[in-house]
Amino acid sequence: MRRAQQLQVQLRFVMENEDPNTVFWIERRAFRGAPGAARRKSSDEKQASGRTNVFLQATPIEVGQILRECLWSKLETSVLTSPLWPSAAASTTSANALASTTPELIVASHFDYESQAILFVPPDLPDPRTPEFVGKAVTVIRQLLEITRDAPSSSSPATSR
């Protein structure tokens, strides 16, 4: 009954909201059972049961005005960090999106991404919710560590031995 009432409130919000800055969507997820259930169902069991949870979602498209009113106006100082803001163009775009009008400082990273980072997506790991996931993930991580152990790296203290 509580869930039906929540959906009613959410649906009314979606149907009556006229804010052009908001995007809405409906999300359906497989039913997971009651919180604290003794065991998790496999994806096959979830599909067999046919039960799904429905979530009505809403999010603002432009967050600048909201941040200006609810966050920046209440702060004297803020520090935002991200390794993904290395370029002036990206920083300007982000500052505009965040409605930041304060001076900013872009500091070059000492991290050499090309030689010190690796993206690895194992194609055959089981679902993380299954009991065999941890053991297989540990095996893959160990293999990756062995493969990258002798890879060239910079002489920074964190990587030199």
Backbone hydrogen bonds in HBPLUS format (Angstrom, degrees):
<---DONOR---> <-ACCEPTOR-->    atom                        ^
c    i                          cat <-CA-CA->   ^        H-A-AA   ^      H-
h    n   atom  resd res      DA  || num        DHA   H-A  angle D-A-AA Bond
n    s   type  num  typ     dist DA aas  dist angle  dist       angle   num
A0005-GLN N   A0001-MET O   3.05 MM   4  6.38 152.0  2.13 148.7 156.2     1
A0006-GLN N   A0002-ARG O   2.97 MM   4  6.29 153.0  2.05 148.5 156.2     2
A0007-LEU N   A0003-ARG O   2.96 MM   4  6.21 162.5  1.99 150.6 154.8     3
A0008-GLN N   A0004-ALA O   2.96 MM   4  6.16 147.8  2.07 140.9 149.9     4
A0009-VAL N   A0005-GLN O   3.03 MM   4  6.33 159.8  2.08 150.3 154.2     5
A0010-GLN N   A0006-GLN O   2.91 MM   4  6.16 166.3  1.92 155.2 159.3     6
A0011-LEU N   A0007-LEU O   2.77 MM   4  5.83 161.2  1.81 147.9 153.5     7
A0012-ARG N   A0008-GLN O   2.98 MM   4  6.12 157.8  2.03 145.6 151.6     8
A0013-PHE N   A0009-VAL O   3.03 MM   4  6.28 157.3  2.08 146.7 152.8     9
A0014-VAL N   A0010-GLN O   2.95 MM   4  6.26 158.8  2.00 151.5 156.9    10
A0015-MET N   A0011-LEU O   2.87 MM   4  6.03 165.6  1.89 154.3 158.3    11
A0016-GLU N   A0012-ARG O   2.88 MM   4  5.84 152.2  1.96 150.0 156.5    12
A0017-ASN N   A0013-PHE O   3.02 MM   4  5.64 133.0  2.25 139.8 148.1    13
A0022-THR N   A0019-ASP O   3.30 MM   3  5.78 155.0  2.36 119.5 119.5    14
A0061-ILE N   A0021-ASN O   2.58 MM  40  5.24 157.3  1.63 155.4 157.5    15
A0023-VAL N   A0059-THR O   2.95 MM  36  5.62 169.3  1.96 162.3 161.9    16
A0059-THR N   A0023-VAL O   3.06 MM  36  5.62 152.8  2.13 153.5 162.0    17
A0025-TRP N   A0057-GLN O   3.04 MM  32  5.28 154.0  2.11 138.6 141.4    18
A0057-GLN N   A0025-TRP O   2.80 MM  32  5.28 177.4  1.80 171.4 170.5    19
A0027-GLU N   A0055-PHE O   2.77 MM  28  5.05 168.9  1.78 156.6 160.4    20
A0055-PHE N   A0027-GLU O   2.78 MM  28  5.05 158.1  1.83 153.6 159.8    21
A0029-ARG N   A0053-ASN O   2.92 MM  24  5.20 159.2  1.97 146.2 153.1    22
A0053-ASN N   A0029-ARG O   2.63 MM  24  5.20 161.2  1.67 160.2 165.9    23
A0031-PHE N   A0051-ARG O   3.02 MM  20  5.32 161.0  2.05 131.5 126.7    24
A0037-ALA N   A0034-ALA O   3.14 MM   3  5.56 132.7  2.38 143.6 138.4    25
A0046-LYS N   A0042-SER O   3.01 MM   4  6.36 155.5  2.07 151.5 158.7    26
A0047-GLN N   A0043-SER O   2.96 MM   4  6.16 161.7  2.00 147.1 151.6    27
A0048-ALA N   A0044-ASP O   2.90 MM   4  6.07 151.8  1.98 143.9 152.5    28
A0049-SER N   A0045-GLU O   2.95 MM   4  6.18 149.0  2.05 145.3 152.7    29
A0050-GLY N   A0046-LYS O   3.13 MM   4  6.39 139.7  2.30 141.6 152.2    30
A0050-GLY N   A0047-GLN O   3.19 MM   3  5.09 127.0  2.49  91.9 105.6    31
A0067-LEU N   A0063-VAL O   2.89 MM   4  6.08 165.0  1.91 162.8 167.3    32
A0068-ARG N   A0064-GLY O   2.85 MM   4  6.06 158.0  1.90 152.4 159.3    33
A0069-GLU N   A0065-GLN O   3.00 MM   4  6.19 162.3  2.04 150.3 153.9    34
A0070-CYS N   A0066-ILE O   2.82 MM   4  5.83 166.2  1.84 154.8 159.5    35
A0071-LEU N   A0067-LEU O   2.80 MM   4  4.98 147.2  1.90 134.4 139.8    36
A0072-TRP N   A0067-LEU O   2.83 MM   5  6.06 148.8  1.93 144.8 154.6    37
A0073-SER N   A0068-ARG O   3.21 MM   5  5.87 143.3  2.35 140.4 147.3    38
A0074-LYS N   A0071-LEU O   2.93 MM   3  5.41 151.7  2.01 115.5 124.6    39
A0075-LEU N   A0072-TRP O   3.20 MM   3  5.25 162.4  2.24 105.9 111.3    40
A0091-SER N   A0087-SER O   2.95 MM   4  6.15 156.9  2.01 148.1 155.2    41
A0092-THR N   A0088-ALA O   2.88 MM   4  6.06 158.2  1.93 150.4 155.5    42
A0093-THR N   A0089-ALA O   3.01 MM   4  6.20 164.1  2.03 149.2 153.6    43
A0094-SER N   A0090-ALA O   2.88 MM   4  6.04 161.2  1.92 147.8 153.3    44
A0095-ALA N   A0091-SER O   2.78 MM   4  5.92 161.0  1.81 149.5 155.4    45
A0096-ASN N   A0092-THR O   2.92 MM   4  6.10 158.7  1.96 147.9 153.6    46
A0097-ALA N   A0093-THR O   2.94 MM   4  6.18 160.1  1.98 147.6 153.4    47
A0098-LEU N   A0094-SER O   2.84 MM   4  6.03 148.9  1.94 150.2 158.8    48
A0100-SER N   A0095-ALA O   2.93 MM   5  5.08 164.4  1.96 152.0 153.1    49
A0099-ALA N   A0096-ASN O   3.12 MM   3  4.98 157.0  2.18 100.4 107.2    50
A0116-GLN N   A0112-ASP O   2.81 MM   4  5.65 140.3  1.97 159.0 172.0    51
A0117-ALA N   A0113-TYR O   3.19 MM   4  5.25 126.3  2.50 137.2 135.9    52
A0130-THR N   A0127-ASP O   2.98 MM   3  5.65 170.1  1.99 127.0 129.8    53
A0133-PHE N   A0130-THR O   3.21 MM   3  5.62 161.6  2.25 113.6 119.2    54
A0136-LYS N   A0132-GLU O   3.25 MM   4  6.39 167.0  2.27 155.1 158.9    55
A0137-ALA N   A0133-PHE O   2.79 MM   4  5.91 158.9  1.83 161.7 168.7    56
A0138-VAL N   A0134-VAL O   2.92 MM   4  6.09 159.8  1.96 152.9 157.7    57
A0139-THR N   A0135-GLY O   3.16 MM   4  6.41 156.7  2.22 142.6 148.5    58
A0140-VAL N   A0136-LYS O   3.05 MM   4  6.31 162.5  2.08 149.2 153.2    59
A0141-ILE N   A0137-ALA O   2.86 MM   4  6.06 161.8  1.90 153.6 159.0    60
A0142-ARG N   A0138-VAL O   2.92 MM   4  6.11 160.0  1.96 150.3 155.5    61
A0143-GLN N   A0139-THR O   3.03 MM   4  6.30 158.8  2.08 148.1 153.8    62
A0144-LEU N   A0140-VAL O   2.90 MM   4  6.17 157.8  1.95 150.3 156.5    63
A0145-LEU N   A0141-ILE O   2.89 MM   4  6.14 155.7  1.94 149.9 156.4    64
A0146-GLU N   A0142-ARG O   2.96 MM   4  6.24 153.0  2.04 148.0 155.3    65
A0147-ILE N   A0143-GLN O   2.94 MM   4  6.19 159.3  1.98 150.4 156.1    66
A0148-THR N   A0144-LEU O   2.97 MM   4  6.15 157.5  2.02 149.6 155.1    67
A0149-ARG N   A0145-LEU O   2.92 MM   4  5.72 116.3  2.34 137.1 150.7    68
A0151-ALA N   A0148-THR O   3.15 MM   3  5.04 162.7  2.19 104.6 109.3    69
A0159-THR N   A0156-SER O   2.95 MM   3  5.57 147.9  2.05 118.5 127.4    70
A0160-SER N   A0156-SER O   2.99 MM   4  6.06 141.8  2.14 158.7 169.6    71
